[in-house]
Amino acid sequence: MVVLPYADHGVKLYGNAIIASPKLVKENPAAIKAFLQAFSKGAKDVMTNPAASIADVKARDGIINVPLETRRLQLAIDTVINSPDARAEGFGQVKAPRLSLMASQVSDAFGTKTRVNPDAVWNGSFLPTAAELNVLPKKIKTLASLSPGIYLLLI
């Protein structure tokens, strides 16, 4: 397997985001907080028991390949979700220097007319408590522990 993480090549992007409209932020901040709490709980449940999570997906979509999807989920957990950056920064956390670098890299890559303002794209006030965000597995599994196979992952 070859994994080519952007971060190893100088690109320190945050990989995923949950976005709320300005209207929702203003009119229903409680819904945002509740959603993020539920999302964190769901993320923890998935990482605690990936096989059960895939079984839930199988119950809704009977044609999935359970062994393949289980390996793919574990690969995502091991390489993207439970990454060294996530372990250092914390699940769901954004660090100002990295966000500034990311904003600059995005501005440069897309040639934006104005620079992306990091303060305009992040609001951590809706995040669950640190205890609720403590969702990462305690032990990082290695890719060698997965079932045999050939993988190419470009992230």
C-alpha positions in Angstrom: 0.0 0.0 0.0 1.1 3.5 -0.7 -0.4 6.3 1.3 0.5 9.8 0.1 -0.6 12.2 2.9 -0.7 15.9 1.8 0.9 16.9 5.1 4.0 15.0 4.3 4.4 17.2 1.2 3.8 20.6 2.9 0.1 20.9 2.5 -1.5 21.1 6.0 -5.2 21.2 5.2 -7.9 20.3 7.5 -9.7 17.4 5.8 -13.3 17.7 6.8 -15.6 20.3 8.1 -19.2 20.8 9.2 -20.6 24.0 7.9 -23.5 26.0 9.2 -25.1 28.9 7.5 -25.0 32.4 9.0 -28.8 32.2 9.3 -28.6 29.0 11.4 -25.8 30.3 13.5 -27.9 33.3 14.3 -31.4 31.7 14.6 -30.7 28.3 16.1 -27.3 27.9 17.7 -28.7 25.2 20.0 -29.3 23.0 17.0 -25.7 23.4 15.9 -24.4 22.4 19.4 -26.8 19.4 19.6 -25.7 18.2 16.1 -22.0 18.5 17.0 -22.6 16.5 20.2 -24.4 13.8 18.3 -21.8 13.8 15.6 -19.0 13.4 18.2 -20.9 10.5 19.9 -21.4 8.8 16.5 -17.8 9.2 15.6 -16.7 7.7 18.9 -19.2 4.8 18.4 -17.8 4.1 14.9 -14.2 4.2 16.0 -14.9 2.0 19.1 -16.6 -0.7 17.0 -16.1 -0.4 13.3 -17.5 -3.8 12.6 -20.8 -3.0 14.3 -20.9 0.3 12.3 -20.5 -1.6 9.1 -23.2 -4.0 10.2 -25.6 -1.0 10.6 -24.8 0.1 7.1 -25.3 -3.4 5.8 -28.8 -3.5 7.4 -29.7 -0.4 5.4 -27.8 -1.3 2.2 -27.8 -5.1 1.8 -25.5 -5.1 -1.3 -22.3 -3.7 0.4 -19.3 -5.9 0.7 -18.8 -6.1 4.4 -15.2 -7.3 4.5 -14.2 -4.6 2.0 -16.1 -1.8 3.7 -14.7 -2.8 7.1 -11.2 -2.6 5.8 -11.9 0.7 4.1 -13.4 2.2 7.3 -10.4 1.0 9.4 -8.1 2.4 6.8 -9.8 5.8 7.0 -9.7 5.7 10.8 -6.0 4.8 10.9 -4.8 7.2 8.3 -7.2 10.2 8.3 -9.3 10.4 11.4 -6.8 9.1 14.0 -3.9 11.0 12.4 -0.9 12.3 14.2 -2.3 15.9 13.8 -5.7 14.9 15.2 -4.0 13.2 18.2 -1.8 16.3 18.8 -4.6 18.9 18.2 -7.6 17.0 19.4 -10.6 15.7 17.5 -12.7 18.6 16.1 -10.1 21.2 17.1 -8.6 23.9 14.9 -5.3 25.5 15.7 -4.8 29.1 14.6 -1.3 28.7 13.0 -2.4 25.7 11.0 -5.7 27.4 10.0 -3.8 30.5 8.8 -1.4 28.3 6.8 -4.3 26.5 5.3 -6.1 29.7 4.4 -3.0 31.0 2.7 -2.4 27.7 0.8 -6.1 27.7 -0.4 -5.8 31.4 -1.5 -2.7 30.6 -3.4 -3.9 27.4 -5.0 -7.2 28.9 -6.1 -6.0 32.4 -6.9 -8.7 34.0 -4.9 -9.3 37.7 -5.4 -9.0 38.3 -1.7 -7.1 36.3 0.9 -9.1 33.8 2.8 -9.5 35.2 6.3 -9.1 32.3 8.9 -11.2 34.2 11.5 -14.1 34.3 9.0 -14.2 30.5 8.5 -13.9 29.1 12.0 -16.1 29.4 15.1 -15.3 26.9 17.8 -17.9 28.1 20.3 -20.4 25.4 19.3 -18.0 22.5 20.0 -18.9 19.9 22.6 -16.8 19.7 25.8 -13.3 18.2 25.7 -14.6 15.0 27.3 -17.2 14.7 24.5 -14.5 15.3 21.9 -12.3 12.6 23.4 -13.3 10.1 20.6 -10.0 8.9 19.2 -9.0 5.3 19.8 -6.5 4.9 22.5 -4.2 2.8 20.5 -3.3 3.5 16.9 -3.7 0.4 14.8 -1.2 -0.2 12.0 -2.0 -0.8 8.4 -0.2 -4.1 8.7 -3.0 -5.3 11.1 -5.6 -5.0 8.3 -6.5 -7.9 6.1 -4.1 -8.5 3.2 -4.8 -6.5 0.1 -3.3 -3.9 -2.2 -4.3 -0.3 -1.5 -3.5 3.1 -3.1 -4.8 5.9 -1.1 -4.4 9.5 -2.2 -5.6 12.0 0.4 
